[in-house]
Amino acid sequence: MQADSGTQTKAHADGRDMGVEVLTFEVSAETFALEALLVREVLDNCPETYVPGAAAFVDSVINFRGRIIPLADLRLAFGLPATGTTRDSRIIVIEFELNGDATLIGLRADKVFEVTTIANASTEAAPRLGTRWRPDFIRCLAKRKGEVVVLPNLARIFAVCGLAGGGLAATDNLKIAAAEQQQSLQLVR
């Protein structure tokens, strides 16, 4: 499993950057991307079970191949309004390391586009000023086909929004910070 703590990039034998393979998808008219290595499956809409008292960001669970997994909504993490599902809506099931364990998590998406490669040279850090979203929730931004693609910082989002186990110890925060630094070194020029 490749968690969000280290990006695997491709390189030619001569050292040229081939980038990182990602799954692109839409949330509230914004294009996002996740490393393809994280993605286990893309599902059509399926029945959800609301969990009373759970954080709004992850207030439902689904049955994924006989396992009950949390269903997270990136819209809420980024301060966007929750919306209903459409015929294009999908659930992206990822395997992500939380508190040292490989965890399956469903992510709501309005639409899933494709698996593609984003060149490292096309990425840059999110600006600290002038964005409507928390900069620490964005690993980097990439330019692709005339649009900006957001690569979310899932480790930070899950920690802050309540999926990482109800509060982090100081050592967990240090691990997250170290993982974020490593991601930045590997994805941003």
N, C-alpha and C positions, 0 to 999 in steps of 0.2 A: 504494500500500500504506500502511496505517496501522499502524505498529508500536506497541508498548506504551509508547512514550516520550511519547505525548500523546493524551489522550482527546478524542474528538470528541463534543460534546454537542449536542443539538438545542435550539432555542429558538424560541418563537413570535415573530412579528413585533413583538409588544408587549413582548418581553423575558422572558416567563415561561419558566422552566426546564422543558424536556420530558425531560431526562435523557439517558441513554446506552443504546443498543440493545445487548443482550447475549444470548449463548446460555447457558442454564442447564443444568447437568448435575450428576450425583452421583458422588462418589468416597468410598467407605467410609462411606456413610450421611450424608455432609455435602453440602450444596448449594453449588456453585461457579458462577461466571459468568465468561465471557470476552467482551470486546468483539466484537460480531458482525462488525465490519470485519476482524478478524484471521482469522476462520474461512473456510477455502476449501471444506471438504467434511466431512461426517460419514459415516464408513464403518462397515459391519458388520465383524465380526472378519475378519481375513485372516491368511494365513501370516506368521509372524515368523521372522527369522533372528537367532539369538543371536550377539553379537560378543564373542569372548573378550578379556578384559582391559579391557573398557569399564566405566565407572562403573555401579553397580547402577541408578542413576536412569534411565539411558539405555543399557541393555545389549542392545537389539535394534534391528533396522531392518526396514522393510517396503518393498514395491514399490508406489509410488503413481503410477499412470499412466505407468509406464516409468522413474520416477526412484526411486532408493533414498534413503529419508529416515529419520532417527532416530526412535525411538519412546520417548517419555519417560513415566514413571509418577509423577504428582504425589503418590501415596500415600507413596512413599519420601522425597520432599522434605519432607513434613509429618510424617515419623516414624510413619506408619501401616503396618500389615503388608500385604505384597503378597498379592493374592488371585488366584484363577483367574478365567477368563472365564465369563460366563453368556450366555444367549440375549439379554439386554438390553445386554450390554457393547458399547461402540462405540469407535471411534478418531476423535478430532477432529483434523483436519488444519488447522494454522494456518500463516500466513505471518508470520514474525517476524524483525526485524532483529537479526542476531548479527554482531558484529565488522564492522559496516558493510555487510553483505550480507543481502539478503532470503533467508531460509532457510525451507524447508518442514519442519515438525516435526509428528509425530503425538503426540497425548496420549491416554493410556488413560482411559476413563470407564466407570463401572459402568452408567450410564444417561444418556441425553440427554433433556432435558425439552422446552424450547421457546426460541424467540427472543422476548424481551420487552424492555420498557423499564424501567430503574431510574432513578428520579428522584434527582438529586443531593442533594436535601434529605433523602432517606432514608438517606444514607451517612454513615459516620463512621470515623475512624481506629481501627485495632485497638488495644485497650488494651495498654499496655506490660507490665502485670503480670496474672497470673491466667489467661493463655491457655496452652494446651498446645503451641502452635505458635510458631515463631520469628516475632516481630512484623514483622521486615523481609521476610518472605515474603508478607505480606498488604498489598496496596495499600490496601484499605478493606473495611469490612463494610457490608452494606446490609440494611435491614429490608424484607421483602416477604412479603405474605400470612401474617403471623404467624411467619415463620421468618427466620433470619439466613442471608444469602448471602455467601460469601467471594469477593472478587475478588483472585486471587493476583497477586503481583508477579513476573511471569515473568522480567523482566530480572535481578532479584536471584536468583531460584531457578536460572536457567540458569547464571549466573556462579558461584554457590557450589557447585552440584551437578555441575558438570562438562560442561555442554553448550556453554559459551561459548569453547571452544578451549584448554583446558588451561592456565589461569592468565591473569590479567589484569594488564596494566601499570597503573601508577598513573593514567595518563590515562583508561584504560577505567573504572576505579573512580570517577573524578570524573564521567565521562559518565553512569554508572549513577546516582550520587547526584543529579546534576542532573535526570535523567529522573524519578527517584522524587519529587523535590520538585515538579516540574511536575505529575505525576499527583495528588499530594496537594492541590495548589492547585485543580485542576480538579474533583476528585471529592468532596472533603470540604468541608462548609459553610464 
